[in-house]
Amino acid sequence: MAPKSKSTGLITSAKLFDTTALAAAFLLPLATYLRTLAPAEVGGDAGEFQYVPAILGIPHYTGYPLYTLLGHLWVRLDPLGTPALKMNALSAVCGALACALVYLGVRTLGGGRLAGLAGAAALAVAPLEWRWSTIAGVRAAAAAFTALVLVLAFRWETAARLRPDAKESTWSPHLAVGTCLRNRWFWLCFAVGLALTHHRSSAFFLPALLVYVLLIAPRFLRRWRLLLAGALIFALPLLLYLYLPIRSAQGTAYDQFHPTTWANFAELVFAPQLSRSLLSIAPSDYPARALSLEQALRGQLGPFTWFAALGLAIALRYRRAELVAGGIFGLLVCAQVIDWNIPGGLNVVYLIPVLVVCAYLVAAGAEWMVRLGTSDDGRVRRLIGRLTHQSTTLAPTVIPAGARASRPPRWRRMVAFDAYCARRDSRLR
């Protein structure tokens, strides 16, 4: 048997590290959510979702057929606990899955493992994500579907960029690259349709992905047969909405709307009257609500806010297409939150999908920091040296000479600063 080459061993080690990091991005949030899981019934929408899937009922707007069917299957397969506890555990799995998908998306874009883990951690510890990953409801699954769509979009991009002559190519499906591109396009369309059967805010992906495709491969939109096939695949999951009239006709213990007629079905799925009643914010209130939204996002990100701000600057420079796609989706969701008039202020639970986008910005900022700290580039060394020189030049003016002997322990680790002070004092004498 021929010995394994060094490159093969390196590839195997890299895959092992990736698999370990991906498992950590899933298992650590899952263990945290299960440890803090709500043990019994809760009120509000979460209390409704704890029992409606178990009896195959019809929940409130907008029906949520996918979540109901998935929850019913989960309750039947999970042998432990009450239906309420089982549905709480389903949210924990969905929340952990969203974190793992963020890590996978960062790696798909070429980010490092530490950056992927930073993005996953930022999403995992966000208060909204944490809370809704411990109780039943559609919120944690909404984060998972958002992360899934973004991962598949980035995987489609990697296939679209494989060909150096992408702008001039005919995108032949007979080539291996063309087949990969086609398959990833179909999976992306299916995921968007599936996400739309879960929550209607996923419709904001449609304009975002359209602009994204235009930026990555504008000639791709000329493949009308491929686009038509993608539209059919996108519409296929929407057939799950037929569950609502079929189950209502069969009779169920929980059915508020009886969507057996088109009028009742449209009222349940599209909620036109409810939407009109909630879209009633005066334009003069927009600035104050936008400020409240910005404060809410900073509160969700906590110490990761600075990484997200740095990641935004990095994305503006190096990842404009991805930033435009995630930004359009996130801004549309934020606009809905600002314009949604509910008692008590902003409906911040709608921001959970936006936290997935922010997690990518955190990962971009963390990636830049890691590369800055480990780079051998002379420009980076000169930048660090310039910053160090500026800080050590200003330090003697703010720290008295007599206070250097009693300075805090953190200053003792600054060898360069101590050496500079010694040389300066010797010259002054």
C-alpha positions as CSV (number, residue, x, y, z in Angstrom):
1,M,0.0,0.0,0.0
2,A,1.4,3.4,-1.0
3,P,1.9,5.8,1.9
4,K,-0.4,8.8,2.2
5,S,1.0,12.0,0.9
6,K,1.5,15.0,3.1
7,S,-1.1,17.0,1.3
8,T,-3.7,14.3,1.8
9,G,-2.9,14.3,5.6
10,L,-3.3,18.0,5.7
11,I,-6.7,17.9,3.9
12,T,-7.9,15.1,6.3
13,S,-6.8,17.2,9.3
14,A,-8.5,20.3,8.0
15,K,-11.8,18.3,7.5
16,L,-11.5,16.9,11.0
17,F,-11.0,20.4,12.5
18,D,-13.9,21.7,10.4
19,T,-16.2,18.9,11.5
20,T,-15.2,19.4,15.1
21,A,-15.9,23.2,14.9
22,L,-19.2,22.6,13.2
23,A,-20.2,20.1,15.9
24,A,-19.2,22.6,18.6
25,A,-21.3,25.3,16.8
26,F,-24.3,23.0,17.1
27,L,-23.8,21.1,20.3
28,L,-22.7,23.9,22.6
29,P,-25.8,26.1,21.9
30,L,-28.0,23.0,22.0
31,A,-26.7,22.1,25.5
32,T,-27.1,25.6,26.7
33,Y,-30.7,25.8,25.4
34,L,-31.6,22.4,26.8
35,R,-30.1,23.4,30.2
36,T,-32.3,26.5,30.3
37,L,-35.3,25.0,28.6
38,A,-38.8,26.0,29.9
39,P,-39.9,22.8,31.8
40,A,-43.7,23.3,31.4
41,E,-46.4,25.3,29.8
42,V,-46.0,29.0,28.9
43,G,-48.5,31.6,27.9
44,G,-49.2,33.6,24.7
45,D,-48.3,32.3,21.2
46,A,-45.7,29.9,22.7
47,G,-48.4,28.3,24.7
48,E,-50.6,27.8,21.6
49,F,-47.7,26.2,19.7
50,Q,-47.0,23.8,22.6
51,Y,-50.2,21.9,21.9
52,V,-51.6,22.8,18.5
53,P,-49.1,20.7,16.5
54,A,-49.8,17.7,18.8
55,I,-53.5,17.7,17.8
56,L,-52.9,18.8,14.2
57,G,-54.8,22.0,14.8
58,I,-54.8,25.3,12.9
59,P,-53.0,28.1,14.7
60,H,-53.4,31.8,14.4
61,Y,-52.2,34.0,11.5
62,T,-50.7,32.9,9.1
63,G,-51.5,29.2,9.6
64,Y,-47.9,27.9,9.8
65,P,-48.5,24.6,8.1
66,L,-44.9,23.5,8.0
67,Y,-44.3,24.2,11.6
68,T,-47.5,22.4,12.6
69,L,-46.7,19.3,10.6
70,L,-43.1,19.2,11.7
71,G,-44.1,19.7,15.3
72,H,-46.6,16.9,15.0
73,L,-44.0,14.6,13.7
74,W,-41.5,15.7,16.4
75,V,-44.1,15.0,19.2
76,R,-44.7,11.5,17.9
77,L,-41.0,10.7,17.6
78,D,-39.8,12.2,20.9
79,P,-40.6,9.7,23.7
80,L,-39.7,12.0,26.6
81,G,-41.9,14.5,28.4
82,T,-45.2,16.2,27.7
83,P,-46.1,17.8,24.3
84,A,-45.2,21.2,25.8
85,L,-41.8,20.1,26.8
86,K,-41.2,18.3,23.4
87,M,-42.1,21.5,21.5
88,N,-39.8,23.5,23.7
89,A,-37.0,21.0,22.8
90,L,-37.8,21.4,19.1
91,S,-37.1,25.2,19.4
92,A,-33.8,24.3,21.1
93,V,-32.8,22.1,18.2
94,C,-33.8,24.8,15.6
95,G,-31.9,27.5,17.5
96,A,-28.8,25.4,17.6
97,L,-29.2,24.5,14.0
98,A,-29.3,28.2,13.1
99,C,-25.9,28.7,14.9
100,A,-24.4,25.7,13.0
101,L,-25.6,27.0,9.7
102,V,-24.1,30.4,10.4
103,Y,-20.7,28.7,10.9
104,L,-21.2,26.8,7.7
105,G,-22.0,29.9,5.8
106,V,-19.0,31.7,7.1
107,R,-16.8,28.8,6.0
108,T,-18.5,28.8,2.6
109,L,-17.5,32.4,2.1
110,G,-13.9,31.6,2.9
111,G,-13.9,32.7,6.5
112,G,-11.8,31.0,9.2
113,R,-13.0,28.6,11.9
114,L,-12.6,31.2,14.6
115,A,-14.7,33.7,12.7
116,G,-17.4,31.1,12.1
117,L,-17.5,30.2,15.7
118,A,-17.6,33.9,16.6
119,G,-20.6,34.4,14.4
120,A,-22.3,31.3,15.8
121,A,-21.7,32.5,19.3
122,A,-23.0,36.0,18.6
123,L,-26.3,34.5,17.4
124,A,-26.5,31.9,20.2
125,V,-26.2,34.3,23.1
126,A,-28.4,37.0,21.7
127,P,-31.3,37.4,24.2
128,L,-34.1,37.0,21.7
129,E,-32.6,33.9,20.1
130,W,-31.8,32.4,23.5
131,R,-35.3,33.0,24.8
132,W,-37.2,31.7,21.8
133,S,-34.9,28.7,21.7
134,T,-36.1,27.6,25.1
135,I,-39.9,27.8,24.4
136,A,-42.2,26.6,21.7
137,G,-42.8,28.9,18.7
138,V,-41.8,29.7,15.2
139,R,-39.1,32.2,16.0
140,A,-36.1,29.8,16.4
141,A,-37.1,28.0,13.3
142,A,-37.3,31.3,11.5
143,A,-33.7,31.9,12.4
144,A,-32.8,28.4,11.1
145,F,-34.5,29.0,7.8
146,T,-32.9,32.4,7.4
147,A,-29.5,30.8,8.0
148,L,-30.3,28.0,5.6
149,V,-31.3,30.3,2.7
150,L,-28.1,32.4,3.2
151,V,-25.9,29.3,3.2
152,L,-27.5,27.9,0.0
153,A,-27.2,31.4,-1.6
154,F,-23.5,31.5,-0.8
155,R,-23.0,28.0,-2.1
156,W,-24.7,29.0,-5.3
157,E,-22.3,31.9,-5.5
158,T,-19.2,29.7,-5.1
159,A,-20.5,27.6,-8.1
160,A,-21.2,30.8,-10.1
161,R,-17.7,32.1,-9.5
162,L,-15.9,28.9,-10.4
163,R,-15.7,29.8,-14.1
164,P,-13.2,32.6,-14.8
165,D,-15.2,33.6,-17.9
166,A,-18.6,33.7,-16.1
167,K,-19.6,37.0,-17.7
168,E,-19.0,35.6,-21.2
169,S,-20.0,31.9,-20.6
170,T,-23.2,30.3,-21.9
171,W,-23.7,28.5,-18.6
172,S,-23.8,25.1,-20.3
173,P,-25.6,22.5,-18.1
174,H,-23.5,19.8,-19.7
175,L,-20.4,20.8,-17.9
176,A,-19.7,19.7,-14.4
177,V,-19.6,23.3,-13.1
178,G,-22.9,24.0,-14.9
179,T,-24.6,21.0,-13.3
180,C,-23.3,22.1,-9.8
181,L,-24.6,25.6,-10.4
182,R,-28.0,24.3,-11.6
183,N,-28.4,21.9,-8.6
184,R,-27.5,24.6,-6.1
185,W,-29.9,27.0,-7.7
186,F,-32.7,24.4,-7.4
187,W,-31.9,23.8,-3.7
188,L,-31.9,27.6,-3.1
189,C,-35.3,28.0,-4.7
190,F,-36.7,25.1,-2.7
191,A,-35.4,26.5,0.6
192,V,-36.9,29.9,-0.1
193,G,-40.3,28.3,-0.8
194,L,-40.0,26.1,2.3
195,A,-39.1,29.2,4.4
196,L,-42.2,31.0,3.0
197,T,-44.4,28.2,4.2
198,H,-43.0,28.8,7.7
199,H,-43.2,32.6,8.0
200,R,-44.3,35.2,5.5
201,S,-41.4,37.5,6.3
202,S,-39.3,35.2,4.2
203,A,-40.9,36.9,1.2
204,F,-38.3,39.6,1.8
205,F,-35.7,37.2,0.4
206,L,-37.2,37.5,-3.1
207,P,-36.0,41.1,-3.9
208,A,-32.8,40.5,-2.0
209,L,-31.9,37.4,-4.0
210,L,-32.9,39.0,-7.2
211,V,-30.4,41.8,-6.7
212,Y,-27.8,39.3,-5.4
213,V,-28.1,37.2,-8.6
214,L,-27.8,40.4,-10.7
215,L,-24.6,41.3,-8.9
216,I,-23.0,37.9,-9.1
217,A,-24.0,36.6,-12.5
218,P,-26.3,38.8,-14.5
219,R,-26.3,36.5,-17.5
220,F,-27.8,33.8,-15.3
221,L,-31.1,35.5,-15.6
222,R,-31.2,34.9,-19.3
223,R,-31.6,31.2,-18.7
224,W,-35.4,31.3,-18.8
225,R,-35.8,27.5,-18.7
226,L,-33.7,27.3,-15.6
227,L,-35.6,30.2,-14.0
228,L,-38.9,28.6,-14.8
229,A,-37.8,25.3,-13.3
230,G,-36.6,27.2,-10.2
231,A,-40.0,28.9,-9.9
232,L,-41.8,25.6,-10.1
233,I,-39.5,24.2,-7.4
234,F,-40.1,27.3,-5.3
235,A,-43.8,26.9,-5.6
236,L,-43.8,23.2,-4.7
237,P,-43.4,23.7,-0.9
238,L,-46.3,26.2,-0.9
239,L,-48.6,23.3,-1.5
240,L,-48.3,22.7,2.2
241,Y,-50.8,25.5,2.7
242,L,-53.4,23.0,1.4
243,Y,-53.2,21.4,4.9
244,L,-55.2,24.3,6.3
245,P,-58.5,23.7,4.3
246,I,-58.1,20.0,4.3
247,R,-57.6,19.7,8.0
248,S,-60.4,22.2,8.7
249,A,-62.8,20.1,6.5
250,Q,-61.8,17.0,8.5
251,G,-62.5,18.7,11.7
252,T,-60.0,19.5,14.5
253,A,-60.3,20.6,18.1
254,Y,-58.5,23.9,17.5
255,D,-59.7,25.9,14.5
256,Q,-60.4,29.6,14.8
257,F,-60.8,30.5,11.2
258,H,-62.3,27.5,9.4
259,P,-60.4,28.1,6.2
260,T,-62.6,25.9,4.0
261,T,-63.7,28.9,1.9
262,W,-61.4,31.1,-0.1
263,A,-62.4,34.2,2.0
264,N,-61.5,32.5,5.3
265,F,-58.4,30.9,3.8
266,A,-57.1,34.3,2.5
267,E,-57.9,36.0,5.8
268,L,-55.9,33.4,7.7
269,V,-52.9,33.2,5.3
270,F,-52.5,36.8,4.2
271,A,-54.2,38.5,7.2
272,P,-55.2,41.6,5.2
273,Q,-57.4,43.2,7.9
274,L,-54.9,42.6,10.7
275,S,-52.1,44.0,8.6
276,R,-54.0,47.1,7.7
277,S,-54.8,47.7,11.3
278,L,-51.2,47.4,12.4
279,L,-49.7,49.5,9.6
280,S,-50.7,52.8,11.1
281,I,-47.6,54.5,12.3
282,A,-47.4,58.2,11.7
283,P,-44.4,59.3,9.6
284,S,-43.4,61.7,12.4
285,D,-42.8,58.7,14.7
286,Y,-40.4,57.0,12.3
287,P,-37.1,58.6,13.6
288,A,-37.9,57.8,17.3
289,R,-38.8,54.2,16.4
290,A,-35.7,53.8,14.2
291,L,-33.6,54.9,17.2
292,S,-35.4,52.4,19.4
293,L,-34.7,49.8,16.8
294,E,-31.0,50.6,16.8
295,Q,-30.9,50.4,20.5
296,A,-32.7,47.1,20.5
297,L,-30.1,45.6,18.0
298,R,-27.2,46.9,20.1
299,G,-28.8,45.3,23.1
300,Q,-29.1,42.0,21.3
301,L,-25.5,42.0,20.1
302,G,-24.0,43.3,23.3
303,P,-20.2,43.2,23.2
304,F,-20.3,41.8,19.7
305,T,-21.6,45.1,18.4
306,W,-18.1,46.4,17.8
307,F,-17.3,43.3,15.8
308,A,-20.4,43.8,13.7
309,A,-19.5,47.4,13.1
310,L,-16.1,46.4,12.0
311,G,-17.5,43.6,9.9
312,L,-19.8,46.1,8.1
313,A,-16.9,48.2,7.1
314,I,-15.0,45.0,5.9
315,A,-18.1,43.9,3.9
316,L,-18.4,47.2,2.2
317,R,-14.9,46.9,1.0
318,Y,-14.7,43.2,0.1
319,R,-18.1,41.5,0.2
320,R,-20.5,44.0,-1.4
321,A,-22.8,41.5,-3.1
322,E,-23.3,39.4,0.0
323,L,-23.8,42.6,2.0
324,V,-26.4,43.8,-0.4
325,A,-28.3,40.5,-0.3
326,G,-28.3,40.3,3.5
327,G,-28.8,44.1,3.9
328,I,-31.9,44.2,1.7
329,F,-33.5,41.4,3.6
330,G,-32.5,42.8,7.0
331,L,-33.6,46.3,6.1
332,L,-37.0,45.2,4.9
333,V,-37.5,43.2,8.1
334,C,-36.4,46.3,10.1
335,A,-38.8,48.5,8.1
336,Q,-41.6,46.1,9.0
337,V,-40.7,46.2,12.7
338,I,-40.7,50.0,12.6
339,D,-44.0,50.2,10.8
340,W,-45.8,47.5,12.8
341,N,-48.0,49.3,15.3
342,I,-48.5,47.0,18.4
343,P,-49.1,48.0,22.0
344,G,-46.0,48.4,24.0
345,G,-43.6,49.6,21.3
346,L,-41.6,47.6,18.7
347,N,-42.4,44.0,17.9
348,V,-38.7,43.1,18.5
349,V,-39.3,39.3,18.0
350,Y,-39.4,40.0,14.3
351,L,-35.7,40.9,14.5
352,I,-34.6,37.3,15.1
353,P,-33.9,36.8,11.3
354,V,-31.9,40.1,11.3
355,L,-29.7,38.7,14.1
356,V,-28.6,36.0,11.6
357,V,-27.4,38.7,9.2
358,C,-25.7,40.5,12.1
359,A,-23.9,37.2,13.0
360,Y,-22.3,37.3,9.6
361,L,-21.1,40.8,10.2
362,V,-19.6,39.7,13.6
363,A,-17.9,36.9,11.8
364,A,-16.4,39.3,9.2
365,G,-15.1,41.6,12.0
366,A,-13.6,38.6,13.9
367,E,-12.0,37.3,10.7
368,W,-10.3,40.7,10.1
369,M,-9.1,40.8,13.7
370,V,-7.7,37.3,13.5
371,R,-5.9,38.0,10.2
372,L,-4.6,41.3,11.6
373,G,-3.1,39.5,14.6
374,T,-1.5,36.6,12.6
375,S,-0.5,38.4,9.4
376,D,3.2,38.5,8.4
377,D,2.4,41.3,5.9
378,G,4.8,44.3,6.3
379,R,2.0,46.8,5.9
380,V,0.2,45.2,8.9
381,R,3.4,45.2,11.0
382,R,3.9,48.9,10.1
383,L,0.3,49.7,11.0
384,I,0.7,47.9,14.4
385,G,4.0,49.6,15.0
386,R,2.6,53.0,14.1
387,L,-0.3,52.5,16.6
388,T,2.1,51.2,19.2
389,H,4.4,54.2,18.8
390,Q,1.5,56.7,19.0
391,S,0.2,55.1,22.2
392,T,3.7,55.0,23.8
393,T,4.4,58.6,22.8
394,L,1.2,59.8,24.5
395,A,1.6,57.6,27.6
396,P,4.3,59.5,29.4
397,T,2.2,62.7,29.3
398,V,-0.7,61.1,31.1
399,I,1.2,58.8,33.5
400,P,3.4,60.6,36.0
401,A,7.0,59.4,36.4
402,G,6.5,58.6,40.0
403,A,3.4,56.5,39.3
404,R,5.2,54.1,37.1
405,A,6.5,52.0,40.0
406,S,2.9,51.4,41.2
407,R,1.2,51.1,37.9
408,P,-1.5,48.3,37.5
409,P,-0.3,44.8,36.6
410,R,-1.5,45.1,33.0
411,W,1.2,47.7,32.3
412,R,3.9,45.3,33.3
413,R,3.1,43.1,30.3
414,M,3.9,46.0,28.0
415,V,7.5,45.3,27.5
416,A,7.9,47.8,24.6
417,F,6.3,50.6,26.7
418,D,8.6,49.9,29.6
419,A,11.7,50.0,27.4
420,Y,10.6,53.2,25.8
421,C,10.0,54.9,29.2
422,A,13.5,53.7,30.4
423,R,15.2,55.2,27.3
424,R,13.2,58.4,27.6
425,D,14.0,58.9,31.3
426,S,17.7,58.2,30.7
427,R,17.8,60.9,28.0
428,L,16.0,63.4,30.3
429,R,18.5,62.9,33.1
